[in-house]
Amino acid sequence: MGNETLSRRAFLKGAATTGTLAMAGSFLGCAPASQEGVDGAAKKEGKGAEGSLSETDGAQGTSEWLGVQPELPDFFDEEVTADIVVLGAGVAGVSACRAAIEAGATVALFEKSSGVSSRSQDYVCLGSSWMAEHFPSIPDMDEIKWDFLHATAKGSLLRTKDAIWAKWADLNGAYFDWWIGAVPEDELSSGSEQNGNKPEEGKHSVTIKMWPMPAHYAPSDELYPSFAGTAVLMGAEGGGCLAFTQANYDKACEVGGDRLATYFEAPAERLITDDSGKVTGAVIRCFDGRVIRANADKAVILATGDFLNNMAMMEQSCPREVRCGYTPEKTIYPGTDKNGDHLNVGDGHKMGMWAGARMQVDGCCMTHMEKQEVEAIGTDPCLWLDKTGNRFMNEDCQACHMSQRLDELPDKTIFQIFDGSILDDLEWMPYGHHRVVNQTQEGLDEAVEAGALLRADTLDELFSQIEGLDVEAAKATVERYNQFCAAGKDDDFGKTPSRLFAVDTPPFYCVTWGGNVSLVTLSGLESDENCHVYREDGSILPGLYVCGNVQGNRWALEYAETALGMSHAMALTYGRVAAENAVNGV
């Protein structure tokens, strides 16, 4: 339902009336440019001109990656007219599609890949009725809102838009409830404090990430706080979070009926603008060769994802990652289309800029240390050494900060050292990405058996097993570090005293970390809390809205891990905001 076959059937039934989708084209033969109602507007606009900025003007910092906007085709195989045209069917695009349908609009949805998509299973659920019901002991958004928002802003050096974050904080909970509500109640099971965070098997599930939290962790006391309140969404029988994105798409199909037409394997090539510069549609060049003109009576919504697999864009917007050795092979979510080409190459960013939009200035990439095959204690801040045997930073930081320091080292190798008291130490460790807060001795033994964790009865024996380590320097560093632990004061880096754990109790352990992976770029077109897009002169580019990772000004420079799953939570929230505003002309 809601697919291309349905929309064509709707046309053949004469559905080109208010509240239904109007379509014409390939199933009736090719439509030449001169055919009335297909490309008359294109003739008026003129190829490549469209009354807007030129192909290179308005592209702030125009560089080779932007290239030249494709010319408007002379003819189209098909024409689709809808209230809202959505480009992209990830979390943000599916959220926008469903919200627009529920607002009564007609929608044409175009996606480059073969189906809907999603990545991580983590979603911030702060403010939701679901969290209040199942995990009432976790402080809710209304209790932590300003601490949360201030920490996030500081994490990006105050270069994000406060209004985007404030609106997200106010809407996130209700929109999260709406998102998981797409799964039928009898197919959904929740973790809770009462059932030990263990939902029923064989159902779609929602649980809390890393629960319970470390006993002594208080975000308000942290230099780099990370707040609890992240849900893990998983499909039935071990399936991933894609099940929830699919459920929301299915809900849009169910509600929309003939008001929704979806095209998969149908990447957008460029936007169409009128004489005033307003965005009025898009050119779609399907993988099967068809060229479609998608007309938007109200607006186009860009939900086209990030540009992590476009190295030229990375070099300009996220040069730090490139300098530190990033290549598309180091992404955790590679993704290819039916032709084997990388997805997420900045299609929407380029289309928006060709139409006159501008990119945000301070690029941001989400990078994490590569997970071990079997986890020991994740990135918990024990004693960390480089190959010279020295400490190189205050270990008590967020995991993304640790990954940045790792990338800066010439050999990109660091060693995490801890001892036999680690299971007692965990209750003092921080909450956050890639932490392990509830490990057991059995878990440590499994990591040793898998080769992910070295163990020895003495430090000499342990250090002799670590390839490339300066053993004598490492022993001297441990001695100095243990003195800081005894004194409760780190004179080298100012580490939080409650996390100064001496390395003096056998057995001794080491985890070797030797690389990072990047998840996504978080740099987009200049935007605001209403998902508007801005031109070079600061004016709003009419007819265009953005959501997901093509939406700018959510993060800048650094991904602050104020909570886990913020990217997905932003995507679903602002996908709905974009659709509601587009439908209502906000």
N, C-alpha and C positions, 0 to 999 in steps of 0.2 A: 504494500500500500504506500502511496506517496512517491512511487518511483516513476520512471519515464513512461512506462507502459500506461500507467494510470492517467498521466497528464494528457497523453495523446488520445486516450479513450474519452477523456473529458472534452477535448476539442471536438472530436467527432460527434459528440452529443450536443454540440452547439453551446459549449459552456463559456463562451467569451462574453460573460455578463458580469455585473457587479457581484463581488464575492467569490468569483471563480477565476481560474487562471486562463489567460488568453494566449494561444500559441498558434504558430503557423510555420511551415517550412518543410523539413526534409521528408516527412512522410507523404508530402504532396509533390515532391520534386524540388529541385534547387530553385531558390528565389533570387532572381537577378536584382542588381542594385536599383534598377529603374522601377521595380514593381512597387506600386503604391502601398504604403503601410509597412514595408519591410525596411527600406533604407532611405526614405525620403529625407529623414532628419539628417542622415549622414551626408547627403548631397548639400544640404543647407549649411552644415558645419564645415565641410571641406576636409579632406583627408589630413590627419595629423595636426590640424589647426584647432578645430572645435571651439574657437573663441576663447581659449584659455591660455595659460602660459605655454611657451614654446617647449620643445623637447628637452632643452637643457636649462632654460631659465627657471628660477625658483628651486632648483635642486641644491640646497645648501651644501657647500663642499662637494659639488658635483665631481665625480671621479669615474674611473673606467668601469667600476662595477655597475653604475647606473645604466650605462648604455643609451641607446636611442629607442624611443617609444615606437613600437610597430605601427605601421600605417593602418588606418581603418580599411578593412577589406572592401573590395568592389562589390561583392555579393555575399549573401549568407545562405547556408543550407536550411536554416531554421530561425524562427523568431519566437521569443518567449516574452510575454509582458506580465509583470506581477507588481503588486504594491512594493514588496521588498525583495531584493536580490541579495542572497547571502553567498559569499565566496569563502568556502572552507567548511568542513564538517568534522572538526575536532570538538573538544569540549565547548569552546566559545561559540563556534558556528552552530552546533546542535542546540545549545542553550538559546541562541538568538532565533533560530528557526522555530523552536517550540513556543517561545514567548510571543513571537509575531503571529503565529497561527492562533494561539489562545487569545490574542488581542483582536482577532477577527480579520487579519490581513491575508492576502494571497502571497505565497512565497515561492520563489524559484531558488533552489539550493544547488550549488555546483561544488564538486570536490575532485581534486586531482587524483587521489588514490581510489581504490576499489570499494571502499566502504567508509563508515564513520571510524574515528580513531580517538585514542587517548593514550596517555603515557603513564606517569606515576599513579599509584592508587591512593595517594595522600590528598586529603582535602581538609582545610581548616573548617571546623564545625562550631566555632565559638559563636554564641548568640542563638544557636538553634534550639528548638524544642526537643529535638532528639537528644542532644547532650544533656540538657537540663533534666530529662526524664531518666536517662540511663547512667549518667555519671554526675550526679548532683554535687559531689565533693570537689569537682574541678571548678575553679573560679570562672564565672561566665564573663562574656564580653563587657557587660555593663559595669563589672567590678574592675576590670583591668584596661579598659579602652584607651585611656590617655597614656598610661605607661607603655602599652603596646605600640601605639602610634608614634610616640616620641622615640622609642627605641628603634623603630623601623626607619624613621626619618634620619636619625643620627647615623644609622648603618649605611645610608647613602649620602652622608655628608650634607644633609638638608637640601639635596638637589632634586627631590621628587616633589610632586604636587600634593600638598596636604589634603586638598579637597577630594582627590581621588581616593586616598586612604580613609578619610573620615566617612565618606559615603559608603565605601565598601564595608567598613566596620558596622555601620548601621543596618545594612541590608544582608550581610553575609548569612546570618543565622536562618532567616526566613527563606532565603533563596536556596540554602543547603537543604532545608526540609523539603522544598519544592522539587529539588533535583532527585533526591533519593525516593521521593514520593511517586516517581514514575514507575518504580518497581511495584507490582501488585503486593498487597499486604501479606498474602499467604505465601509469597515467594521470598520474603525478606525476613532475616533473623538478625538480631542485634546482640552485641556484647553488652554487658552491664556490670556494674559493681556487684550486683547480686549473683550473677552467674560466672564471676571470675573472668569477664571479658571473653567468654567463649560461646559464640553463637552456635545454632544447630548446624549440623553438617548437611550438605546437599541443597543449601539455599544461598541466595545472594546474601552477603553479610556486610554489616557495618560494625567496626570495632574501634577502640581508641588506641592510638599509637603509643607504644612505650608506657604501658600502664601496669602497675602503679609507678608513679614518679619516684626518683630518689628521695629518701626520707627527709633529707636536710636541704632540699633544693627550694629556694625562694627566689623567683625571678626578680623581685624588687631589690634584692641584695646583689645582683649580678652586674658585672661590668658589661657583659654581652648577654643580655637575657634572652631566653627562649621560653615561650609560654606553652603549656599543655593545652590541648583542645584540638587535636588533629585526628580526624577519622580516617580509617583504612577501609576502602570500598573494594570488595572482591566479589566476583561472580560465583555462581553455584559450582560446586564440585571442583574448587580450586581455580576456576577461571579468573581472569584479571578484571580490572576495573572497567574494561571496555564494555562489560555487560550493562553498566549503568548509563554509559553514553548511548549504547544501542537502545536501552529502554526509553530514554528521553526522545530519541529519534522516532521510535515506534509510537510513542505517545503523540508526537507531532503528526505522524501519519494518520493515527486513529482519529484525532480531533479534526485534522485538516481536510481529510478526504480529497476532493477535487481541487481544494485550494492550495495544495502542495505538489510541486513537481521537483523531483530530485534527479540530478545527473551525476553519476560517478565516472571516474576516468575522464574528467572534463575540466582541465585547468583553464583558469582565466588568463588571458593574454594582456589585456589592457582595459582601462576604464573609458567610458564615453562621456563627454561633457557637452553642454549646449553653449549657445553664444555668450551666455553670462558667466560661464565657467562652472555651473552647477553640474555635479555628477548625475547622469541620467541612466546609466547602464554599464554594461561590460561586454567585451568580446570574449567568447569562449571558443577555444580551439581543442576539440575533443581528440583523444588518442585514436579514434576510429576515422579521423579525417574530417568530420563535420565541423563547420564553423557556425556558431550560434550567436545571434544578437540577443542579449538579455536586457530588456527594457525595465527600468524601475520607475513606477509611477510616483513612489514616495522617496526611496533611498536605496543605496547600496551599502551593505555591511561587509567590511573586510574582516575576515577571521582566518587569515591565511597562514598563521603560524610565524615561526622565527626564521633566522637566516644562518643557523649554526653550520650548515653545510655549504655555505658560499664563502670561500676563503677570501675573496676580494673584499666582500663586505666586512668580514671579520677583521681584516687588516686595517680598515678605516675606523670601524666603530668599537672593536674590542682588541686593540693591538697588543695588549698585555698578554692575552691568551696565546696569540700567534707567536709572540716573542719567546714565550715559555714552551713552545713546541706543539701547540694544538694543531691537529689535522682532523678531517672528518672521520678518520678511523678511530679517533679517541672520543667519540660520542657514545653515550650509553643507549641512545635511541636513534639508530642510524636511519632506518626507513627509506624505502625506495618505491618508485612508481612501477607501473607494469613494464616499462622499458628498462628498468634497472637503474634509473637515474635517481639521485638523491632528492628526497623531499626537503622541505624547509630550507629553501634557498633565497628567501626574501622576495618572493613574487609580489606579495601585497605591498611591501615597502616600496618597491620600484613603481608599481602601478600608481600608488598614491602620490609619489613624488612627480611622476610624469604629469599627473593631473594638477600639480601645483602645491602639494603638501610638503612639509618639511620634516626632517628627522630630528629626534631629540639629540642633544649635544653629547651627553655623557653616557657612553655605551656601557652595557652591563651583561655579563655572562655568568651563568650559574655553573660553577665547577666544584666537584667534590673529589676527595681521595677515593681511589678505586677500591671497592670492597674486597675483602679477603674471601676466598672460596668458603672457608668456615670461619665465622666470626669468633674472636676471643673476647675483647672488650671494646670493639669499635675504635673510635677516635678519642676515647676518654683521656683526659689530660694527666697522664703519668709523667715520668721523665722521658723526654725525647732527645735523641742525639743524632747528629749528622755523622758522616763517615770520618770526620776528623776527631770524633769522640767528644765533641763539645755540644752544649746546648746552643740553640740559635734563636729562641723566642720565649715569650711567656706562653707556656703550654695551655693555660687556662683561657681558651678562646673558643669561638665557634669553629665547627669543622671546615667551613669554607675558608676561614682565615688560615687554618692549618694547611689547606691545600694550596693556598697562594704562596706560603713560605716554602712548601715542598717544591713548587715549580721554579722558585728562584734559585734553588741550589744547583750547582753545576751538574752534579750527577743524579739529581732528582731521586735521592734515596735517603730515608730517615728510619730510625729505629726507636720503637716504643718499648721502654724498659719498665718492668714492675716485678713485684716479688710475691711471696706466698701469702701475704696479708690482703691480697687484692679483693677477695670476696667481701671482706669487712669494709674495705675502702669504698666500695661501689655506692654505698648509701650517701656518701659525701660528694659523689661525682655530679656533673651537670646534666641537665636534660637538653636534648637537641638532636640535630641530624647526625646519623651514623654513630650514636652513642649506644652502649649496651649497659643497661641499668639493672638487669635481673639475671646475671650469669650464675652458673652453678659449677661445682667442681667437675661434674660430668661433662659440661660444655667445654671447659678448659681442656680436659683430657681428649675430647673429640678433636679440638683444634690442634693439639699436639700430634695426635695420630694422623691427622690429615696433612701435616707438614706446614700448617699456617702459623704455628706457634712453636718457638724453640723453648726448651726447658732444661735446666741444669741445676745441680746442687750447689755450685759455687759460681761467683761472677767470672772467675778466670775461665772456668769451663764453658760458661755461656758465651763470653766474648770471643773465645777461640773458635766458636762455631759461626760467628757472624762475618760473612765475607766482606772484605774491604774496610773493616773497622780498625781504627787506630786503638789498639787494646789499652796501651798504657795511658793514653789521654782519656779514654773512656773511664778507666778506673779512678783517675784523678778527679774527673767530673763527678762521678758518683760520690766520692768522699766529700767533695765540696758541697754537693747537693744535700747530702745527709746532714751536714752541719747546719744548713739553712733550715732543714726540717726540724732539727732539735731546737733551734732558736725560734722557730715559728716566724721567720722573716727571710724572704728571698732577696738578697742584696744584688742579684744579677738582673732579674727581670720583674720583680714585684709580683710574683705569683700569689694568688689568693691563699692565705695561710691555712685555711681548712682543707686545702688540696695539696699540701706539702707532705707527701708520704715517703718516708725513708725507704731506700732500697737496701734492706739488711736482713730480711727473713727468708731463708730457703723454703721452697725452691725459687729459682730466679727465671724470669720469662722475657722473651723478646719477640715482638712482631716487626717484620720488615715491611716497610711501605715504599713502593717504587714507582708510583705513577698516579696520574689523575684522569678523570673522565669528565667531560662537559655534558650537561643535560640539555641546555637551552639558552638562547640569547633572550634577554629581557629588555631589549632596546626597540623602540617603535616610533611611529609617527607622532609628532607633537599632538597631545590630546588633553582632554579634561574629564571631569567627573560625569559629564553627559555623553562621553564617547565621541565628541566632535573632533574634527581634524583641522589643523591650523595651517594657513599659508605662510609664506615667507614674511609677509607684511603684518602678520599677527591676526589677520581676519579669519573667520571660520570658512572652511571650504564646504559649501552647501551640498547636500545630497549624499554625503559620505560619512559613515560612522565606523569606528574601529573597536575591536575587542580581542582578548587573548594577547598573544605575544607580538602582534603588530601594533598594539596600543602602547604608546609611549608614556613616559613620566610616572610610571609605577615604581620602577627602581632606577638607580643610576650608580654607575661605578662599581658597586659591590652588592651582592645579594645578601642582605641581612636576614639571618635565620631566626627572625622573631617568632616564627611558628613554622612548623613543617606543613607543606601542602598549600602554601600561599598562592603559587602560580596557578594551580588548578582552581582554587577558590576564587581568585580574581577573574579567571576565564569564565566560569559559569555565572558569576554575579554580573560582570560587565557585558557578557553576551546577552543576558536578559535586559539589562539597562539599555544597551544599544538598540535592541529591537523595540522596546516600549517607547523610547524616544523617537525612533525612526517612524514608527506607526503614527505617533501623536504629533509629529513635527516639532518636537522640543529641541 
